[in-house]
Amino acid sequence: MKKFNFIMLVARGKSIFKWLSPGIGIKRWIGLSSLGVILIVTGALFFRYAEEYFINKILDVIVILSGIIILILGFKRMAQSLIGAIVPSSRSDVLVDILYQRRQLGRGARIAVVGGGTGLSVLLSGLKEYTSNITAIVTVADDGGSSGRLRQQFDILPPGDIRNCLVALADASTLMRELFQFRFEKGSELAGHSFGNLFITVMTRLTGDFEKAIKETSKVLALRGQVIPSTLNNVILVAQHQNGSITEGEDKIPKARISIERVFLKPEHPEATPEAIKAIEDADIIVLGPGSLYTSIIPNLLVKDITDALGSAKATKVYVCNIMTQPGETDSFSASAHVKNLVAHSHPRVLDYCIVNTGVIPSSILKRYESEGALPVLSDRKSIENMGYRVILEDIVSITDNVVRHDPLKLARIIMGFIEEL
């Protein structure tokens, strides 16, 4: 045991002496800082024991002040050398961003966001400008496109919605975010797959655990927050339609184009992810949506432990209603119909507020959506208030590439405004 301790001591000594190796660029600043300490200590000792002559006291004070200035200068230069080595392209504005993220955003509100799809990732991109204490609780019922293929071939949970949220919260470079969203074109076996989905799949195979793969991917993307699946069970979303027919599979439900009576999961009692429950319990604000009502938001609420946690949570709970209806899913739904079906599948206490868009959508965009069977969601405020919920009417629409989306920054500002009411 003593021999082992001696070896460890020698190893630590070697690590310390590495700081004095040529080329690191900090020896001079260590020496300068040491000189500052020596001057401070020397000045303090002479000040204490010097004879009671005014001139001696002045000289001692000058020595002490000189030592302090030299010490500060040495530490400053040493910090600049270290940061320059870690972040070679660092400029003053970059360093300010780093400090702001680590200090200010780290003290921001704790927000849990529940949902999936593009709507959730849009909201996250806005919220991360205000806080890094964000937890995205994401559905794993997706079975279409790249996610569905990987789910079948490798028996893993669908990575698509998870990937979108990871990229939305990423603090990595633009190139890295674009890399994770890169989708292979037709003409190859990888056609339709995104690089991010493949990366998460490979990480799952390497680590043997989907949840651990997400955490490792989060490190690569330097997330401002965390992304957690609502359950780690391999669930299938099932819809029972108003005509009594059944459709299995998240991707097939909207394509059936039959009014939905209810949706449920198979198996019907999946276990919630413990981290998701903790995030809900610790949150200051909980946000449901935006996103597809039946295929992105409600699947999370069908995990009983999550609904129970939401019902008993002390946080302010906000539902962000969709701007447009979705063909085959919420045809002709008003805002109150969204709320009614959300509550019917979960618990009356899963929300306190409902945010509804009042922004105007250009007629040219509306015509295109109408040709696809989608209409603006009617903001029937009174009906929602009669259900016992408060309504916030705001212009939160954004048109990007002729697609109607929620404006991430406007929406984030409204949500962060609830902090003042806590």
C-alpha angles and dihedrals in degrees: 000000000000090000090052091050090050091052091050090049091052091048091052090048091054090050091053093049090052087074087066095052117123117265099028091102101218104090092089091051092047087052092048091049090048090052089052091053091049092051092048093049093043093048092048093051094048090046091055099045102029120114117265096268118133094218092056092051091052092051091050091051090050090051091050094047091047089052092051092050092048091047092051091047091049093050091046093052092044091052091049091051093050094046090045089055094047096040104027094182093048117144129174092267092051091050090050089053091051093050092045093052096046097043111025101031090042089061093048127116120291107246128183115196120195124197142058144234129059095316093063094049090050091055093046092054088060099042094053089068089067106035142006092206092093127136118191111201104199135194119244097195095101113123104161135094120355093346092054093049093049090045091056098040099044102023093236133133114271110273100194103091090037090054093050091053093046091053092045092055095039120123090189124113122290090249091056092050091048089049092056091049094045110123123202115239129232120284100063140071088254093057111141095014120118120221090236093056091050091047092053090046092053091046089052091053092047096047096033090225130086094207092051090047089057091050092050091047089050089059091053091053095041095230126212091218135349139282120218130179112235089231136004092214118109097246132180121209114228128190126205108203127213090251089058097254123131129224122191122202132049092242094050098048099077091040091060088069091206122129112262122235096182143330129223140173132249112245089036098212110047119171119250120236107257091224090056092054092048092049090053093048093048097042126115091198130021119199125196113201154296097208145081107329100218101027105035111024108026095049088068091051091052086071096091097210090055092051091047091050091049092049093053098036116119092211124108105265121210131185116203108208120215118257095219133033117246121233113242091012115051103007111175091354117159121209090263091053089055090051093044094053092042091056093042090060095046133008135312090241098057090099141030100178136032121205113208127185121241097173120124119246118212113257092235090058092044092054092055092049091047090054087058093048098257126128135181112274110252111239100221096174098175094056091055093046089051087059089059101259131118119237129215114198113198141150099253100148124124127183113213120173089344090303122122112234139158112265102247097208096044090048092046092051091053092049093047088051088071088069089074089060095053 
